[in-house]
Amino acid sequence: MTSKAFRGPLIWSELYHVAMLESDQTKLPLLLDDAINAVLDQIEETISYGELEELNNALNRLRSRRKTVTRGKSGRTGNTDEPKAA
């Protein structure tokens, strides 16, 4: 997975940390989308239950942050029909 905001491939955990720590609201939506996609890609390749649990927790935190960003931008509450991972 390659983030449009960064050069070169990044692993899901790097994208997760960048998205969770970003304070620039103009960069945040793209970073959150990239991190969520990286986590979902990793979930598809994962066999270990421990890693699946870690990925699921990361995905839920990223989605929660994305809802907060979306809510602040448009006044809407975001998509509540989004399925939970694993």
N, CA, C and O atoms as a printed pandas DataFrame, in Angstrom:
     atom_number atom_name residue_name chain_id  residue_number  x_coord  y_coord  z_coord
0              1         N          MET        A               1    0.845   -1.178    0.000
1              2        CA          MET        A               1    0.000    0.000    0.000
2              3         C          MET        A               1    0.878    1.225    0.000
3              4         O          MET        A               1    1.847    1.290    0.757
4              5         N          THR        A               2    0.573    2.167   -0.805
5              6        CA          THR        A               2    1.316    3.414   -0.876
6              7         C          THR        A               2    0.365    4.568   -0.584
7              8         O          THR        A               2   -0.669    4.707   -1.238
8              9         N          SER        A               3    0.707    5.377    0.375
9             10        CA          SER        A               3   -0.091    6.546    0.706
10            11         C          SER        A               3    0.205    7.652   -0.299
11            12         O          SER        A               3    1.350    7.841   -0.709
12            13         N          LYS        A               4   -0.836    8.379   -0.692
13            14        CA          LYS        A               4   -0.643    9.505   -1.597
14            15         C          LYS        A               4    0.069   10.653   -0.894
15            16         O          LYS        A               4    0.681   11.503   -1.542
16            17         N          ALA        A               5   -0.012   10.675    0.437
17            18        CA          ALA        A               5    0.606   11.747    1.197
18            19         C          ALA        A               5    2.096   11.488    1.453
19            20         O          ALA        A               5    2.818   12.404    1.847
20            21         N          PHE        A               6    2.564   10.263    1.236
21            22        CA          PHE        A               6    3.943    9.895    1.497
22            23         C          PHE        A               6    4.517    9.167    0.298
23            24         O          PHE        A               6    3.785    8.602   -0.516
24            25         N          ARG        A               7    5.839    9.189    0.201
25            26        CA          ARG        A               7    6.511    8.464   -0.878
26            27         C          ARG        A               7    6.915    7.091   -0.365
27            28         O          ARG        A               7    7.431    6.961    0.745
28            29         N          GLY        A               8    6.677    6.060   -1.184
29            30        CA          GLY        A               8    7.080    4.708   -0.842
30            31         C          GLY        A               8    6.031    3.974   -0.037
31            32         O          GLY        A               8    5.106    4.577    0.506
32            33         N          PRO        A               9    6.189    2.654    0.033
33            34        CA          PRO        A               9    5.209    1.851    0.764
34            35         C          PRO        A               9    5.355    2.014    2.276
35            36         O          PRO        A               9    6.467    2.136    2.790
36            37         N          LEU        A              10    4.258    2.014    2.960
37            38        CA          LEU        A              10    4.249    2.080    4.414
38            39         C          LEU        A              10    3.438    0.907    4.945
39            40         O          LEU        A              10    2.437    0.519    4.343
40            41         N          ILE        A              11    3.862    0.346    6.059
41            42        CA          ILE        A              11    3.083   -0.730    6.643
42            43         C          ILE        A              11    1.893   -0.138    7.392
43            44         O          ILE        A              11    1.883    1.047    7.724
44            45         N          TRP        A              12    0.889   -0.978    7.654
45            46        CA          TRP        A              12   -0.359   -0.485    8.227
46            47         C          TRP        A              12   -0.135    0.262    9.542
47            48         O          TRP        A              12   -0.789    1.275    9.792
48            49         N          SER        A              13    0.778   -0.223   10.383
49            50        CA          SER        A              13    0.957    0.418   11.685
50            51         C          SER        A              13    1.557    1.822   11.560
51            52         O          SER        A              13    1.244    2.702   12.362
52            53         N          GLU        A              14    2.414    2.031   10.561
53            54        CA          GLU        A              14    2.952    3.377   10.333
54            55         C          GLU        A              14    1.846    4.320    9.870
55            56         O          GLU        A              14    1.744    5.451   10.344
56            57         N          LEU        A              15    1.022    3.846    8.943
57            58        CA          LEU        A              15   -0.088    4.671    8.465
58            59         C          LEU        A              15   -1.074    4.968    9.595
59            60         O          LEU        A              15   -1.601    6.076    9.692
60            61         N          TYR        A              16   -1.316    3.977   10.441
61            62        CA          TYR        A              16   -2.201    4.151   11.594
62            63         C          TYR        A              16   -1.681    5.271   12.505
63            64         O          TYR        A              16   -2.426    6.187   12.856
64            65         N          HIS        A              17   -0.416    5.193   12.879
65            66        CA          HIS        A              17    0.152    6.192   13.791
66            67         C          HIS        A              17    0.167    7.585   13.172
67            68         O          HIS        A              17   -0.127    8.565   13.857
68            69         N          VAL        A              18    0.499    7.688   11.908
69            70        CA          VAL        A              18    0.494    8.989   11.241
70            71         C          VAL        A              18   -0.916    9.577   11.251
71            72         O          VAL        A              18   -1.098   10.755   11.555
72            73         N          ALA        A              19   -1.910    8.757   10.920
73            74        CA          ALA        A              19   -3.298    9.242   10.872
74            75         C          ALA        A              19   -3.814    9.626   12.253
75            76         O          ALA        A              19   -4.546   10.607   12.391
76            77         N          MET        A              20   -3.443    8.868   13.267
77            78        CA          MET        A              20   -3.943    9.157   14.610
78            79         C          MET        A              20   -3.272   10.393   15.221
79            80         O          MET        A              20   -3.850   11.040   16.094
80            81         N          LEU        A              21   -2.064   10.720   14.771
81            82        CA          LEU        A              21   -1.346   11.855   15.345
82            83         C          LEU        A              21   -1.460   13.141   14.522
83            84         O          LEU        A              21   -1.074   14.212   14.989
84            85         N          GLU        A              22   -1.988   13.035   13.304
85            86        CA          GLU        A              22   -2.080   14.210   12.426
86            87         C          GLU        A              22   -3.021   15.254   13.016
87            88         O          GLU        A              22   -4.128   14.933   13.448
88            89         N          SER        A              23   -2.572   16.500   13.030
89            90        CA          SER        A              23   -3.413   17.585   13.541
90            91         C          SER        A              23   -3.915   18.500   12.426
91            92         O          SER        A              23   -4.820   19.302   12.657
92            93         N          ASP        A              24   -3.355   18.399   11.234
93            94        CA          ASP        A              24   -3.789   19.218   10.102
94            95         C          ASP        A              24   -5.073   18.616    9.523
95            96         O          ASP        A              24   -5.046   17.562    8.889
96            97         N          GLN        A              25   -6.181   19.293    9.747
97            98        CA          GLN        A              25   -7.490   18.790    9.337
98            99         C          GLN        A              25   -7.640   18.660    7.820
99           100         O          GLN        A              25   -8.513   17.929    7.352
100          101         N          THR        A              26   -6.811   19.349    7.052
101          102        CA          THR        A              26   -6.896   19.235    5.596
102          103         C          THR        A              26   -6.225   17.952    5.103
103          104         O          THR        A              26   -6.614   17.411    4.069
104          105         N          LYS        A              27   -5.226   17.466    5.830
105          106        CA          LYS        A              27   -4.535   16.224    5.463
106          107         C          LYS        A              27   -5.208   14.985    6.035
107          108         O          LYS        A              27   -5.059   13.889    5.494
108          109         N          LEU        A              28   -5.936   15.152    7.112
109          110        CA          LEU        A              28   -6.464   14.035    7.880
110          111         C          LEU        A              28   -7.388   13.096    7.119
111          112         O          LEU        A              28   -7.215   11.884    7.245
112          113         N          PRO        A              29   -8.360   13.566    6.337
113          114        CA          PRO        A              29   -9.251   12.611    5.654
114          115         C          PRO        A              29   -8.511   11.613    4.754
115          116         O          PRO        A              29   -8.822   10.422    4.770
116          117         N          LEU        A              30   -7.553   12.080    3.983
117          118        CA          LEU        A              30   -6.789   11.180    3.115
118          119         C          LEU        A              30   -5.950   10.207    3.940
119          120         O          LEU        A              30   -5.875    9.020    3.622
120          121         N          LEU        A              31   -5.322   10.712    4.996
121          122        CA          LEU        A              31   -4.511    9.839    5.850
122          123         C          LEU        A              31   -5.358    8.772    6.517
123          124         O          LEU        A              31   -4.938    7.619    6.615
124          125         N          LEU        A              32   -6.542    9.140    6.976
125          126        CA          LEU        A              32   -7.440    8.166    7.596
126          127         C          LEU        A              32   -7.883    7.114    6.582
127          128         O          LEU        A              32   -7.893    5.923    6.893
128          129         N          ASP        A              33   -8.245    7.538    5.383
129          130        CA          ASP        A              33   -8.641    6.577    4.344
130          131         C          ASP        A              33   -7.504    5.618    4.020
131          132         O          ASP        A              33   -7.723    4.412    3.901
132          133         N          ASP        A              34   -6.288    6.146    3.876
133          134        CA          ASP        A              34   -5.132    5.297    3.574
134          135         C          ASP        A              34   -4.881    4.292    4.696
135          136         O          ASP        A              34   -4.628    3.116    4.433
136          137         N          ALA        A              35   -4.951    4.749    5.939
137          138        CA          ALA        A              35   -4.699    3.863    7.081
138          139         C          ALA        A              35   -5.778    2.793    7.192
139          140         O          ALA        A              35   -5.468    1.630    7.448
140          141         N          ILE        A              36   -7.039    3.169    7.005
141          142        CA          ILE        A              36   -8.132    2.198    7.061
142          143         C          ILE        A              36   -7.962    1.145    5.971
143          144         O          ILE        A              36   -8.135   -0.046    6.226
144          145         N          ASN        A              37   -7.627    1.576    4.773
145          146        CA          ASN        A              37   -7.416    0.617    3.678
146          147         C          ASN        A              37   -6.244   -0.312    3.959
147          148         O          ASN        A              37   -6.309   -1.500    3.642
148          149         N          ALA        A              38   -5.170    0.213    4.551
149          150        CA          ALA        A              38   -4.007   -0.614    4.876
150          151         C          ALA        A              38   -4.361   -1.654    5.937
151          152         O          ALA        A              38   -3.933   -2.804    5.848
152          153         N          VAL        A              39   -5.139   -1.252    6.934
153          154        CA          VAL        A              39   -5.563   -2.188    7.977
154          155         C          VAL        A              39   -6.451   -3.272    7.372
155          156         O          VAL        A              39   -6.278   -4.453    7.670
156          157         N          LEU        A              40   -7.394   -2.878    6.528
157          158        CA          LEU        A              40   -8.268   -3.869    5.884
158          159         C          LEU        A              40   -7.472   -4.833    5.016
159          160         O          LEU        A              40   -7.747   -6.032    5.016
160          161         N          ASP        A              41   -6.488   -4.326    4.278
161          162        CA          ASP        A              41   -5.628   -5.198    3.466
162          163         C          ASP        A              41   -4.890   -6.198    4.352
163          164         O          ASP        A              41   -4.792   -7.379    4.019
164          165         N          GLN        A              42   -4.375   -5.718    5.480
165          166        CA          GLN        A              42   -3.640   -6.597    6.384
166          167         C          GLN        A              42   -4.559   -7.635    7.013
167          168         O          GLN        A              42   -4.147   -8.779    7.208
168          169         N          ILE        A              43   -5.790   -7.264    7.334
169          170        CA          ILE        A              43   -6.747   -8.210    7.901
170          171         C          ILE        A              43   -6.963   -9.378    6.944
171          172         O          ILE        A              43   -7.059  -10.529    7.371
172          173         N          GLU        A              44   -7.037   -9.080    5.656
173          174        CA          GLU        A              44   -7.244  -10.129    4.658
174          175         C          GLU        A              44   -6.078  -11.114    4.603
175          176         O          GLU        A              44   -6.256  -12.261    4.194
176          177         N          GLU        A              45   -4.882  -10.674    5.014
177          178        CA          GLU        A              45   -3.683  -11.510    4.937
178          179         C          GLU        A              45   -3.290  -12.135    6.273
179          180         O          GLU        A              45   -2.281  -12.837    6.343
180          181         N          THR        A              46   -4.056  -11.901    7.326
181          182        CA          THR        A              46   -3.663  -12.286    8.670
182          183         C          THR        A              46   -4.244  -13.630    9.075
183          184         O          THR        A              46   -5.396  -13.948    8.780
184          185         N          ILE        A              47   -3.413  -14.409    9.760
185          186        CA          ILE        A              47   -3.841  -15.706   10.277
186          187         C          ILE        A              47   -3.933  -15.678   11.801
187          188         O          ILE        A              47   -4.819  -16.315   12.370
188          189         N          SER        A              48   -3.066  -14.977   12.453
189          190        CA          SER        A              48   -2.967  -14.955   13.911
190          191         C          SER        A              48   -4.136  -14.199   14.548
191          192         O          SER        A              48   -4.463  -13.088   14.132
192          193         N          TYR        A              49   -4.766  -14.813   15.567
193          194        CA          TYR        A              49   -5.871  -14.166   16.267
194          195         C          TYR        A              49   -5.396  -12.897   16.977
195          196         O          TYR        A              49   -6.109  -11.894   16.982
196          197         N          GLY        A              50   -4.199  -12.925   17.578
197          198        CA          GLY        A              50   -3.680  -11.755   18.289
198          199         C          GLY        A              50   -3.531  -10.553   17.374
199          200         O          GLY        A              50   -3.873   -9.429   17.743
200          201         N          GLU        A              51   -3.011  -10.805   16.165
201          202        CA          GLU        A              51   -2.860   -9.690   15.223
202          203         C          GLU        A              51   -4.218   -9.229   14.708
203          204         O          GLU        A              51   -4.426   -8.035   14.496
204          205         N          LEU        A              52   -5.141  -10.161   14.507
205          206        CA          LEU        A              52   -6.488   -9.771   14.079
206          207         C          LEU        A              52   -7.143   -8.851   15.101
207          208         O          LEU        A              52   -7.798   -7.874   14.737
208          209         N          GLU        A              53   -6.965   -9.164   16.370
209          210        CA          GLU        A              53   -7.536   -8.323   17.419
210          211         C          GLU        A              53   -6.902   -6.933   17.402
211          212         O          GLU        A              53   -7.605   -5.932   17.539
212          213         N          GLU        A              54   -5.579   -6.865   17.235
213          214        CA          GLU        A              54   -4.876   -5.587   17.155
214          215         C          GLU        A              54   -5.351   -4.770   15.949
215          216         O          GLU        A              54   -5.565   -3.562   16.053
216          217         N          LEU        A              55   -5.514   -5.442   14.807
217          218        CA          LEU        A              55   -5.983   -4.768   13.597
218          219         C          LEU        A              55   -7.414   -4.275   13.765
219          220         O          LEU        A              55   -7.746   -3.166   13.346
220          221         N          ASN        A              56   -8.250   -5.085   14.370
221          222        CA          ASN        A              56   -9.642   -4.691   14.592
222          223         C          ASN        A              56   -9.722   -3.463   15.494
223          224         O          ASN        A              56  -10.503   -2.548   15.232
224          225         N          ASN        A              57   -8.918   -3.440   16.550
225          226        CA          ASN        A              57   -8.890   -2.273   17.442
226          227         C          ASN        A              57   -8.416   -1.029   16.697
227          228         O          ASN        A              57   -8.992    0.048   16.853
228          229         N          ALA        A              58   -7.363   -1.175   15.884
229          230        CA          ALA        A              58   -6.862   -0.037   15.106
230          231         C          ALA        A              58   -7.924    0.464   14.138
231          232         O          ALA        A              58   -8.138    1.670   14.016
232          233         N          LEU        A              59   -8.585   -0.450   13.457
233          234        CA          LEU        A              59   -9.615   -0.071   12.495
234          235         C          LEU        A              59  -10.758    0.678   13.175
235          236         O          LEU        A              59  -11.233    1.688   12.655
236          237         N          ASN        A              60  -11.193    0.200   14.311
237          238        CA          ASN        A              60  -12.277    0.874   15.021
238          239         C          ASN        A              60  -11.877    2.268   15.484
239          240         O          ASN        A              60  -12.694    3.187   15.431
240          241         N          ARG        A              61  -10.632    2.447   15.938
241          242        CA          ARG        A              61  -10.170    3.779   16.357
242          243         C          ARG        A              61  -10.068    4.735   15.170
243          244         O          ARG        A              61  -10.439    5.905   15.272
244          245         N          LEU        A              62   -9.562    4.229   14.043
245          246        CA          LEU        A              62   -9.463    5.066   12.839
246          247         C          LEU        A              62  -10.849    5.485   12.355
247          248         O          LEU        A              62  -11.060    6.649   12.015
248          249         N          ARG        A              63  -11.784    4.556   12.322
249          250        CA          ARG        A              63  -13.144    4.888   11.885
250          251         C          ARG        A              63  -13.786    5.899   12.822
251          252         O          ARG        A              63  -14.496    6.802   12.380
252          253         N          SER        A              64  -13.537    5.746   14.102
253          254        CA          SER        A              64  -14.081    6.690   15.073
254          255         C          SER        A              64  -13.511    8.087   14.840
255          256         O          SER        A              64  -14.238    9.079   14.892
256          257         N          ARG        A              65  -12.212    8.157   14.584
257          258        CA          ARG        A              65  -11.595    9.463   14.313
258          259         C          ARG        A              65  -12.123   10.049   13.012
259          260         O          ARG        A              65  -12.342   11.257   12.922
260          261         N          ARG        A              66  -12.330    9.203   11.999
261          262        CA          ARG        A              66  -12.856    9.687   10.727
262          263         C          ARG        A              66  -14.265   10.238   10.919
263          264         O          ARG        A              66  -14.608   11.253   10.312
264          265         N          LYS        A              67  -15.091    9.597   11.746
265          266        CA          LYS        A              67  -16.437   10.109   12.021
266          267         C          LYS        A              67  -16.367   11.482   12.682
267          268         O          LYS        A              67  -17.163   12.369   12.372
268          269         N          THR        A              68  -15.415   11.652   13.589
269          270        CA          THR        A              68  -15.248   12.937   14.258
270          271         C          THR        A              68  -14.866   14.025   13.258
271          272         O          THR        A              68  -15.385   15.140   13.316
272          273         N          VAL        A              69  -13.960   13.696   12.344
273          274        CA          VAL        A              69  -13.534   14.652   11.318
274          275         C          VAL        A              69  -14.697   14.978   10.398
275          276         O          VAL        A              69  -14.928   16.144   10.075
276          277         N          THR        A              70  -15.428   13.961    9.976
277          278        CA          THR        A              70  -16.579   14.160    9.084
278          279         C          THR        A              70  -17.649   15.001    9.771
279          280         O          THR        A              70  -18.227   15.899    9.158
280          281         N          ARG        A              71  -17.909   14.713   11.028
281          282        CA          ARG        A              71  -18.915   15.437   11.792
282          283         C          ARG        A              71  -18.517   16.904   11.909
283          284         O          ARG        A              71  -19.362   17.787   11.765
284          285         N          GLY        A              72  -17.244   17.172   12.169
285          286        CA          GLY        A              72  -16.772   18.554   12.312
286          287         C          GLY        A              72  -16.825   19.328   11.018
287          288         O          GLY        A              72  -17.019   20.543   11.027
288          289         N          LYS        A              73  -16.651   18.627    9.884
289          290        CA          LYS        A              73  -16.653   19.263    8.574
290          291         C          LYS        A              73  -18.053   19.585    8.085
291          292         O          LYS        A              73  -18.301   20.673    7.566
292          293         N          SER        A              74  -18.977   18.627    8.253
293          294        CA          SER        A              74  -20.282   18.782    7.628
294          295         C          SER        A              74  -21.436   18.879    8.616
295          296         O          SER        A              74  -22.569   19.164    8.229
296          297         N          GLY        A              75  -21.149   18.645    9.883
297          298        CA          GLY        A              75  -22.231   18.652   10.853
298          299         C          GLY        A              75  -22.995   17.346   10.884
299          300         O          GLY        A              75  -23.916   17.183   11.684
300          301         N          ARG        A              76  -22.613   16.391    9.999
301          302        CA          ARG        A              76  -23.271   15.090    9.974
302          303         C          ARG        A              76  -22.560   14.141   10.920
303          304         O          ARG        A              76  -21.438   14.408   11.351
304          305         N          THR        A              77  -23.204   13.046   11.238
305          306        CA          THR        A              77  -22.636   12.093   12.190
306          307         C          THR        A              77  -21.848   10.993   11.512
307          308         O          THR        A              77  -21.286   10.152   12.214
308          309         N          GLY        A              78  -21.771   10.945   10.213
309          310        CA          GLY        A              78  -21.008    9.900    9.532
310          311         C          GLY        A              78  -21.848    8.682    9.265
311          312         O          GLY        A              78  -23.031    8.655    9.604
312          313         N          ASN        A              79  -21.252    7.662    8.657
313          314        CA          ASN        A              79  -21.949    6.447    8.295
314          315         C          ASN        A              79  -21.939    5.471    9.455
315          316         O          ASN        A              79  -20.885    4.944    9.810
316          317         N          THR        A              80  -23.107    5.220   10.056
317          318        CA          THR        A              80  -23.180    4.280   11.169
318          319         C          THR        A              80  -23.436    2.862   10.691
319          320         O          THR        A              80  -23.432    1.934   11.500
320          321         N          ASP        A              81  -23.660    2.671    9.383
321          322        CA          ASP        A              81  -23.921    1.342    8.843
322          323         C          ASP        A              81  -22.645    0.608    8.467
323          324         O          ASP        A              81  -22.711   -0.510    7.956
324          325         N          GLU        A              82  -21.484    1.208    8.707
325          326        CA          GLU        A              82  -20.216    0.615    8.321
326          327         C          GLU        A              82  -19.969   -0.633    9.164
327          328         O          GLU        A              82  -20.034   -0.567   10.391
328          329         N          PRO        A              83  -19.686   -1.768    8.525
329          330        CA          PRO        A              83  -19.497   -3.003    9.280
330          331         C          PRO        A              83  -18.205   -2.978   10.082
331          332         O          PRO        A              83  -17.242   -2.314    9.697
332          333         N          LYS        A              84  -18.183   -3.704   11.203
333          334        CA          LYS        A              84  -16.981   -3.847   12.014
334          335         C          LYS        A              84  -16.106   -4.923   11.394
335          336         O          LYS        A              84  -16.606   -5.850   10.756
336          337         N          ALA        A              85  -14.812   -4.798   11.582
337          338        CA          ALA        A              85  -13.868   -5.782   11.044
338          339         C          ALA        A              85  -13.813   -6.988   11.953
339          340         O          ALA        A              85  -14.186   -6.930   13.125
340          341         N          ALA        A              86  -13.338   -8.082   11.386
341          342        CA          ALA        A              86  -13.074   -9.353   12.067
342          343         C          ALA        A              86  -13.961   -9.581   13.232
343          344         O          ALA        A              86  -13.851  -10.609   13.899
